């Protein structure tokens, strides 16, 4: 039995330097000399052996210290030799223990190693840094003009993307925000006005949303990224963000470039000017909470899970709202918007026909297909094959259901009147499918069970999907992404894992393990292989991210570049060159996170008890539980549960012919770049625990 003894009856306050001291650290015995333990003044050991700290002894008389013996071993070795040998101990754990023992020389050495590992100039993939912008003035009225960012009549300073992060202190954005508190969010969670909540990009433009305002940057060939627009300060936190930046000189004039923000049921839309500034187009109301906001061409689309869809057309400048079935997913292909609904139906909307049908208030919402089991369509992806004959194109649609099924339906040009036909079904998920992507070479699905990913290789004949030998399994892995119940600071829309990318062989997932992580992992969506990892250059947590496909320069030999954009908790924006990372693919570790890397990430947060149900419908950014990132076995599900269709809220028609004909016209022209299909968000069900918890123990060695 261990007993507490004082200095008088325990270790002598002073003894010979060569005296042997026996220690029991966490149950493991260590023996060393008094001189070894006390050569650093004012440390834990010098206080312990001088009698200033009472000692606890075990039954053998050894001094008991209730600390980790594995970490203590390299610390004792440092006291003996003054050389650092971590022996496989994580650096943060070693630094924490060195600080506990008060070993100042060791603490300084470990801190120096961390500083050398984390350069403020980033690694070879670091491409640029944009500091927080100036906090804007409050918006006066709903139709006030939004000019260029001005401060006292002078242009606000803009740093080029190749500069180092400045020491902001209390100046600029953060200093101003210390003086004024942001209003509470609708969810009741405290807001962090200085952090980046959302970031999105299109062509050579970037939009960044903070709590109460947004800014836009434009890439200029010679001068880099320049701040060209800053919105007024809004009354409520921004929850959704959308940007479109078509090529200059378009037919729609000033409406070729627009940015939109949504909060609650209100949507604000601005027109952007290429040389700086912008003007407010208007404020629109959906009547229900906006859960998805995006552009299809120059049409602004807002949807809600309740089944309401709103459209603003840049040509007619008309805002139109219509009821459909409850929406659980969507995808866009060119001018087509496809909606997956809870009754198992897939509807399509041809947004180019809006100007023709404004008089009778008809959005041309048509039912394209209904799931055989009438399961809710929770994920949707459309693939238009290249034109291979005079007969037209083969339209392929992959969708996931609420019961975990993955189906592929196809529309052959010769069977226009019969509508899409069921081509293939997979039942490898036992939880609702949250994401799906069909491309030329791969079919990728993600389910709500801890972001479990299944991928298949797609076989094609003359560009058309083929059954010989058909789709074959390729990989099974998981993307661990713990998120707060309401996302970081009340918004989870900026942490979508993907997949991102247009080219089939370079689609990627972006993985952020814990909410306050400053490190992101980029992984191939087809195999889960790690492409690279990036860490914030200023040490601040990453709160939002996206991937931007940036058009190439006009210079000879230039090619389009792909960037990873990361918004930080301190309001800054960092850029990382994924094109270079993809060129060096194969140099990174073959799998996902190692066990050591995973444990290092999880040290940054505290896991909460189980609070969610596996069978619930997915949200836009499903929060994964703590599991390994590579699955050793596939999951097979029984036949999915049959959902009962709800009564229709709008008249819809099953018309396959017009959809195919319009798709044929669409492929003849250059389509809009594909963006990752995102399921429509589900409404919040109340405040939950801070982190989604583990559903099962870690049982695999590769993460």
CORCOR-V837729 format. One record per residue. N is the residue number from 1. NEAR is the number of other C-alpha atoms within 8 Angstrom. Layout:
# CORCOR-V837729
N|NEAR + N|NEAR
This chain:
# CORCOR-V837729
1|4 + 2|8 + 3|7 + 4|8 + 5|10 + 6|9 + 7|14 + 8|8 + 9|7 + 10|8 + 11|8 + 12|11 + 13|9 + 14|6 + 15|7 + 16|6 + 17|7 + 18|7 + 19|9 + 20|8 + 21|9 + 22|11 + 23|11 + 24|13 + 25|14 + 26|10 + 27|6 + 28|7 + 29|8 + 30|8 + 31|8 + 32|9 + 33|11 + 34|14 + 35|9 + 36|9 + 37|11 + 38|11 + 39|8 + 40|9 + 41|6 + 42|7 + 43|11 + 44|10 + 45|9 + 46|13 + 47|11 + 48|11 + 49|14 + 50|11 + 51|13 + 52|8 + 53|9 + 54|10 + 55|12 + 56|11 + 57|13 + 58|12 + 59|7 + 60|5 + 61|7 + 62|11 + 63|11 + 64|13 + 65|9 + 66|6 + 67|7 + 68|8 + 69|10 + 70|7 + 71|11 + 72|11 + 73|8 + 74|12 + 75|11 + 76|8 + 77|12 + 78|12 + 79|10 + 80|7 + 81|6 + 82|7 + 83|6 + 84|8 + 85|7 + 86|9 + 87|5 + 88|4 + 89|9 + 90|9 + 91|8 + 92|6 + 93|9 + 94|12 + 95|11 + 96|8 + 97|10 + 98|13 + 99|10 + 100|8 + 101|9 + 102|9 + 103|12 + 104|9 + 105|6 + 106|9 + 107|11 + 108|8 + 109|8 + 110|10 + 111|9 + 112|8 + 113|8 + 114|8 + 115|8 + 116|7 + 117|6 + 118|8 + 119|9 + 120|8 + 121|7 + 122|11 + 123|6 + 124|5 + 125|11 + 126|11 + 127|11 + 128|11 + 129|14 + 130|11 + 131|10 + 132|11 + 133|8 + 134|7 + 135|9 + 136|9 + 137|6 + 138|7 + 139|9 + 140|5 + 141|5 + 142|7 + 143|7 + 144|9 + 145|7 + 146|11 + 147|11 + 148|11 + 149|11 + 150|9 + 151|7 + 152|4 + 153|5 + 154|6 + 155|8 + 156|8 + 157|4 + 158|6 + 159|8 + 160|12 + 161|10 + 162|7 + 163|8 + 164|7 + 165|10 + 166|5 + 167|4 + 168|7 + 169|5 + 170|7 + 171|8 + 172|11 + 173|12 + 174|13 + 175|10 + 176|11 + 177|11 + 178|7 + 179|6 + 180|6 + 181|7 + 182|9 + 183|8 + 184|9 + 185|11 + 186|5 + 187|6 + 188|6 + 189|9 + 190|8 + 191|11 + 192|8 + 193|10 + 194|12 + 195|14 + 196|18 + 197|17 + 198|14 + 199|17 + 200|14 + 201|13 + 202|12 + 203|10 + 204|10 + 205|11 + 206|12 + 207|15 + 208|12 + 209|14 + 210|15 + 211|15 + 212|13 + 213|13 + 214|10 + 215|13 + 216|12 + 217|12 + 218|12 + 219|10 + 220|8 + 221|6 + 222|4 + 223|8 + 224|9 + 225|10 + 226|12 + 227|12 + 228|15 + 229|14 + 230|15 + 231|9 + 232|10 + 233|11 + 234|9 + 235|6 + 236|10 + 237|11 + 238|14 + 239|11 + 240|13 + 241|16 + 242|12 + 243|15 + 244|12 + 245|11 + 246|8 + 247|6 + 248|5 + 249|5 + 250|8 + 251|5 + 252|8 + 253|7 + 254|8 + 255|10 + 256|15 + 257|12 + 258|12 + 259|13 + 260|11 + 261|12 + 262|14 + 263|13 + 264|8 + 265|11 + 266|13 + 267|12 + 268|12 + 269|12 + 270|12 + 271|14 + 272|14 + 273|10 + 274|7 + 275|5 + 276|11 + 277|14 + 278|13 + 279|11 + 280|12 + 281|9 + 282|9 + 283|9 + 284|8 + 285|7 + 286|14 + 287|6 + 288|9 + 289|10 + 290|15 + 291|13 + 292|11 + 293|13 + 294|10 + 295|11 + 296|13 + 297|8 + 298|10 + 299|11 + 300|11 + 301|13 + 302|13 + 303|14 + 304|16 + 305|13 + 306|8 + 307|11 + 308|16 + 309|13 + 310|12 + 311|12 + 312|11 + 313|13 + 314|10 + 315|6 + 316|6 + 317|7 + 318|8 + 319|9 + 320|8 + 321|9 + 322|9 + 323|9 + 324|12 + 325|14 + 326|12 + 327|17 + 328|17 + 329|14 + 330|16 + 331|12 + 332|12 + 333|12 + 334|9 + 335|11 + 336|11 + 337|13 + 338|12 + 339|13 + 340|17 + 341|16 + 342|15 + 343|14 + 344|16 + 345|15 + 346|13 + 347|13 + 348|12 + 349|11 + 350|12 + 351|11 + 352|6 + 353|9 + 354|12 + 355|9 + 356|6 + 357|11 + 358|9 + 359|6 + 360|5 + 361|7 + 362|9 + 363|12 + 364|9 + 365|13 + 366|11 + 367|13 + 368|13 + 369|10 + 370|9 + 371|9 + 372|5 + 373|9 + 374|13 + 375|16 + 376|15 + 377|19 + 378|20 + 379|18 + 380|21 + 381|13 + 382|13 + 383|11 + 384|11 + 385|11 + 386|8 + 387|11 + 388|8 + 389|6 + 390|5 + 391|6 + 392|9 + 393|15 + 394|13 + 395|13 + 396|12 + 397|12 + 398|14 + 399|13 + 400|18 + 401|15 + 402|14 + 403|13 + 404|16 + 405|15 + 406|13 + 407|12 + 408|12 + 409|12 + 410|12 + 411|13 + 412|10 + 413|10 + 414|5 + 415|8 + 416|11 + 417|7 + 418|7 + 419|12 + 420|11 + 421|8 + 422|8 + 423|8 + 424|7 + 425|8 + 426|7 + 427|12 + 428|11 + 429|12 + 430|12 + 431|12 + 432|19 + 433|20 + 434|16 + 435|14 + 436|16 + 437|15 + 438|12 + 439|8 + 440|8 + 441|9 + 442|13 + 443|12 + 444|13 + 445|14 + 446|12 + 447|16 + 448|15 + 449|11 + 450|14 + 451|14 + 452|13 + 453|13 + 454|13 + 455|14 + 456|13 + 457|11 + 458|13 + 459|12 + 460|8 + 461|7 + 462|5 + 463|8 + 464|8 + 465|9 + 466|10 + 467|7 + 468|5 + 469|7 + 470|9 + 471|9 + 472|8 + 473|8 + 474|10 + 475|11 + 476|14 + 477|13 + 478|13 + 479|11 + 480|15 + 481|13 + 482|14 + 483|14 + 484|11 + 485|10 + 486|10 + 487|11 + 488|12 + 489|10 + 490|11 + 491|10 + 492|11 + 493|11 + 494|12 + 495|11 + 496|11 + 497|8 + 498|8 + 499|11 + 500|10 + 501|13 + 502|9 + 503|6 + 504|10 + 505|6 + 506|10 + 507|13 + 508|13 + 509|12 + 510|12 + 511|12 + 512|13 + 513|12 + 514|12 + 515|12 + 516|10 + 517|12 + 518|10 + 519|11 + 520|12 + 521|12 + 522|12 + 523|14 + 524|13 + 525|12 + 526|13 + 527|10 + 528|11 + 529|11 + 530|14 + 531|13 + 532|9 + 533|9 + 534|9 + 535|9 + 536|13 + 537|11 + 538|6 + 539|7 + 540|10 + 541|11 + 542|14 + 543|16 + 544|13 + 545|15 + 546|13 + 547|12 + 548|12 + 549|12 + 550|11 + 551|9 + 552|8 + 553|8 + 554|5 + 555|5 + 556|4 + 557|4 + 558|8 + 559|7 + 560|9 + 561|11 + 562|11 + 563|13 + 564|12 + 565|13 + 566|13 + 567|17 + 568|16 + 569|12 + 570|10 + 571|15 + 572|13 + 573|13 + 574|14 + 575|12 + 576|12 + 577|13 + 578|11 + 579|9 + 580|8 + 581|11 + 582|9 + 583|6 + 584|7 + 585|8 + 586|7 + 587|5 + 588|8 + 589|8 + 590|7 + 591|10 + 592|13 + 593|10 + 594|10 + 595|9 + 596|8 + 597|8 + 598|11 + 599|8 + 600|9 + 601|11 + 602|10 + 603|7 + 604|9 + 605|9 + 606|7 + 607|9 + 608|9 + 609|8 + 610|8 + 611|8 + 612|6 + 613|5 + 614|7 + 615|6 + 616|7 + 617|8 + 618|13 + 619|10 + 620|12 + 621|11 + 622|9 + 623|11 + 624|14 + 625|13 + 626|13 + 627|12 + 628|13 + 629|12 + 630|11 + 631|11 + 632|7 + 633|5 + 634|7 + 635|7 + 636|8 + 637|10 + 638|5 + 639|6 + 640|11 + 641|7 + 642|7 + 643|11 + 644|6 + 645|8 + 646|6 + 647|4 + 648|7 + 649|7 + 650|8 + 651|6 + 652|7 + 653|7 + 654|8 + 655|11 + 656|12 + 657|9 + 658|7 + 659|8 + 660|13 + 661|8 + 662|8 + 663|11 + 664|11 + 665|8 + 666|11 + 667|11 + 668|7 + 669|6 + 670|6 + 671|8 + 672|7 + 673|5 + 674|8 + 675|7 + 676|9 + 677|13 + 678|11 + 679|14 + 680|15 + 681|13 + 682|11 + 683|6 + 684|5 + 685|4 + 686|4 + 687|8 + 688|6 + 689|10 + 690|8 + 691|11 + 692|18 + 693|11 + 694|11 + 695|8 + 696|6 + 697|7 + 698|7 + 699|5 + 700|9 + 701|7 + 702|11 + 703|12
